[in-house]
Amino acid sequence: MQECVFVDGVRTPNARAHFEKGWFRNLRPDELLTACYDAIFARNKAVDPEKVDAVLVGVANISGCQTDIGRLGWLAGGYPECVPSNTLTNQCPSGMSAIMHAARAIMTGEADIMIAAGVEDMEKVPMGANYDFPQRLGSRYNGVDLLMGSTAEKVAEVYGIARDDMDNMAIWSHKKAYAAQQAGKFKNEIVPIKGVDDAGNEMLVDKDQWVRETIDPAKLKTMQSPFKPGGTVTAATSSPLTAGACALLLMSRKKADELGLSYSYRYHYGVLAGCDPTVMGIGPIPAVKKLFAKTGLKNSDIGAIELNEAFASQSLACIRELGLDNPNAPFEKVNMWGGALALGHPLGESGARIVVTLLNVLKTEKPEARYGMASLCGAFGNAGALTVEKI
Ligand SMILES: CC(C)(COP(=O)(O)OP(=O)(O)OC[C@H]1O[C@@H](n2cnc3c(N)ncnc32)[C@H](O)[C@@H]1OP(=O)(O)O)[C@@H](O)C(=O)NCCC(=O)NCCS
């Protein structure tokens, strides 16, 4: 087996997905991807785009302007026709799946240079757009129970997650994200890109739009659940609607050495897991358990963890059930630079984004750690987890 190393990873900032207020409202998701590809090739001049074995792009909703965005985005960006691509989905873990598939192609020796990416614009292709559910699903599940907000409410109930703990987690997610943003910690991963401000004037977007400098805890207490009468999950404890793209350059160690490119981490192991779609947010529990069982790793071996914050309820349930960190925020090794509650969650992008952030967190905050882990849940009971290892 060849070793697969992470040579680079970049992302656009995450912008609000809104037709009037989103900083990327004038951009298409394929343009966000192009910005990532351009940055990767500009930063790694030794890599000839023609020599890329394949481009794999994860996206949750493959319709409208995200239809076969792997291929069409690559071509629209002016990149070589000879490079094949694959647009893939398993909902939110899509970007992570792209990384796993790319790494495995390299490890088996079928490929040497791969791009794995993730993208979503939740305004231009809203959640659930163009879905045509199999009618037979109706005899197995109540359709309403499969909606993301409903699943978050159910996880809060089943796992006994208190409203105050969720609010507290949202506050800390923003606090950590804001501190990281102010300290310039996202600089290595964020590609500044031209967007528009609220008034429609062109501006260079170089930071995530949703991050709040301050949050009034009293306001959080007054917020109602948009998902269920009397529910406990609110807009503050849900990841917001977001647009963004992320791409990684993965290579066989041999090829990276041949091209004189540097690297610090290799792909270690990755798994997908499934769970009851009506509590889809607990997906990281079976995923991480499976990964630990297969690799023999345990929580104490992991120096930093990126756990996608789809909702505070599901993140807290996973952290507690797996014993990943303190039972309540602030956490020590989970989402050290904040999570999706603050940074946003462009569905297909996040699985790739949390791996890029993990690599930067490891390098910056935990250079002594041997392993880092990323995990996330996804609609309909999809989940993924992977580990990276220091070289
Ligand atoms: C929850 C959700 C419905 C809210 O959508 P929305 O109503 O358009 O959200 P907004 O951003 O307008 O926020 C609503 C209000 O909450 C406030 N708010 C949101 N987050 C807040 C925070 N952290 N602190 C304080 N106020 C906050 C907003 O300021 C706004 O207040 P206003 O009405 O006074 O302006 C939407 O974000 C959502 O569906 N999220 C989940 C997405 C999802 O399912 N992803 C997949 C997961 S697997």
The ligand as an SDF file (V2000), in Angstrom:
LIG
                    3D

 48 50  0  0  0  0  0  0  0  0999 V2000
  -32.7260   27.1660   12.2690 C   0  0  0  0  0  0  0  0  0  0  0  0
  -33.0650   27.8470   10.9670 C   0  0  0  0  0  0  0  0  0  0  0  0
  -34.4540   27.3940   10.4930 C   0  0  0  0  0  0  0  0  0  0  0  0
  -33.0630   29.3440   11.2480 C   0  0  0  0  0  0  0  0  0  0  0  0
  -33.2700   29.9980   10.0420 O   0  0  0  0  0  0  0  0  0  0  0  0
  -33.6000   31.5540   10.0330 P   0  0  0  0  0  0  0  0  0  0  0  0
  -34.8490   31.8360   10.8010 O   0  0  0  0  0  0  0  0  0  0  0  0
  -33.5160   32.0200    8.6320 O   0  0  0  0  0  0  0  0  0  0  0  0
  -32.3760   32.0850   10.8680 O   0  0  0  0  0  0  0  0  0  0  0  0
  -31.8790   33.5210   11.1720 P   0  0  0  0  0  0  0  0  0  0  0  0
  -30.4590   33.6120   10.9040 O   0  0  0  0  0  0  0  0  0  0  0  0
  -32.7630   34.5530   10.5120 O   0  0  0  0  0  0  0  0  0  0  0  0
  -32.0680   33.5840   12.7300 O   0  0  0  0  0  0  0  0  0  0  0  0
  -33.3260   33.7400   13.3320 C   0  0  0  0  0  0  0  0  0  0  0  0
  -33.1560   34.6940   14.4840 C   0  0  0  0  0  0  0  0  0  0  0  0
  -32.3070   34.0940   15.4400 O   0  0  0  0  0  0  0  0  0  0  0  0
  -31.2440   34.9580   15.7410 C   0  0  0  0  0  0  0  0  0  0  0  0
  -30.0490   34.1710   16.0290 N   0  0  0  0  0  0  0  0  0  0  0  0
  -29.5720   33.1200   15.3200 C   0  0  0  0  0  0  0  0  0  0  0  0
  -28.4570   32.6750   15.9000 N   0  0  0  0  0  0  0  0  0  0  0  0
  -28.2380   33.4520   16.9810 C   0  0  0  0  0  0  0  0  0  0  0  0
  -27.2490   33.4880   17.9490 C   0  0  0  0  0  0  0  0  0  0  0  0
  -26.2490   32.6010   17.9500 N   0  0  0  0  0  0  0  0  0  0  0  0
  -27.3370   34.4240   18.9240 N   0  0  0  0  0  0  0  0  0  0  0  0
  -28.3330   35.3140   18.9380 C   0  0  0  0  0  0  0  0  0  0  0  0
  -29.3080   35.3250   18.0230 N   0  0  0  0  0  0  0  0  0  0  0  0
  -29.2560   34.4140   17.0680 C   0  0  0  0  0  0  0  0  0  0  0  0
  -31.0750   35.8050   14.4900 C   0  0  0  0  0  0  0  0  0  0  0  0
  -30.4350   37.0120   14.7770 O   0  0  0  0  0  0  0  0  0  0  0  0
  -32.5090   36.0090   14.1060 C   0  0  0  0  0  0  0  0  0  0  0  0
  -33.0340   37.0120   14.9590 O   0  0  0  0  0  0  0  0  0  0  0  0
  -33.9860   38.1710   14.3980 P   0  0  0  0  0  0  0  0  0  0  0  0
  -35.1960   37.4390   13.8970 O   0  0  0  0  0  0  0  0  0  0  0  0
  -34.1950   39.0130   15.5930 O   0  0  0  0  0  0  0  0  0  0  0  0
  -33.2010   38.7920   13.2900 O   0  0  0  0  0  0  0  0  0  0  0  0
  -31.9980   27.5040    9.8700 C   0  0  0  0  0  0  0  0  0  0  0  0
  -30.7750   28.0860   10.2160 O   0  0  0  0  0  0  0  0  0  0  0  0
  -31.8430   26.0150    9.7130 C   0  0  0  0  0  0  0  0  0  0  0  0
  -32.7010   25.3560    9.1160 O   0  0  0  0  0  0  0  0  0  0  0  0
  -30.7320   25.4520   10.2150 N   0  0  0  0  0  0  0  0  0  0  0  0
  -30.4810   24.0220   10.1550 C   0  0  0  0  0  0  0  0  0  0  0  0
  -29.8870   23.6590    8.8300 C   0  0  0  0  0  0  0  0  0  0  0  0
  -29.7620   22.1610    8.6900 C   0  0  0  0  0  0  0  0  0  0  0  0
  -30.6950   21.4230    8.8940 O   0  0  0  0  0  0  0  0  0  0  0  0
  -28.5860   21.7200    8.3200 N   0  0  0  0  0  0  0  0  0  0  0  0
  -28.3390   20.3200    8.1720 C   0  0  0  0  0  0  0  0  0  0  0  0
  -27.8690   19.7600    9.4400 C   0  0  0  0  0  0  0  0  0  0  0  0
  -27.5060   18.0690    9.2280 S   0  0  0  0  0  0  0  0  0  0  0  0
  1  2  1  0
  2  3  1  0
  2  4  1  0
  2 36  1  0
  4  5  1  0
  5  6  1  0
  6  7  2  0
  6  8  1  0
  6  9  1  0
  9 10  1  0
 10 11  2  0
 10 12  1  0
 10 13  1  0
 13 14  1  0
 14 15  1  0
 15 16  1  0
 15 30  1  0
 16 17  1  0
 17 18  1  0
 17 28  1  0
 18 19  1  0
 18 27  1  0
 19 20  2  0
 20 21  1  0
 21 22  1  0
 21 27  2  0
 22 23  1  0
 22 24  2  0
 24 25  1  0
 25 26  2  0
 26 27  1  0
 28 29  1  0
 28 30  1  0
 30 31  1  0
 31 32  1  0
 32 33  2  0
 32 34  1  0
 32 35  1  0
 36 37  1  0
 36 38  1  0
 38 39  2  0
 38 40  1  0
 40 41  1  0
 41 42  1  0
 42 43  1  0
 43 44  2  0
 43 45  1  0
 45 46  1  0
 46 47  1  0
 47 48  1  0
M  END
$$$$
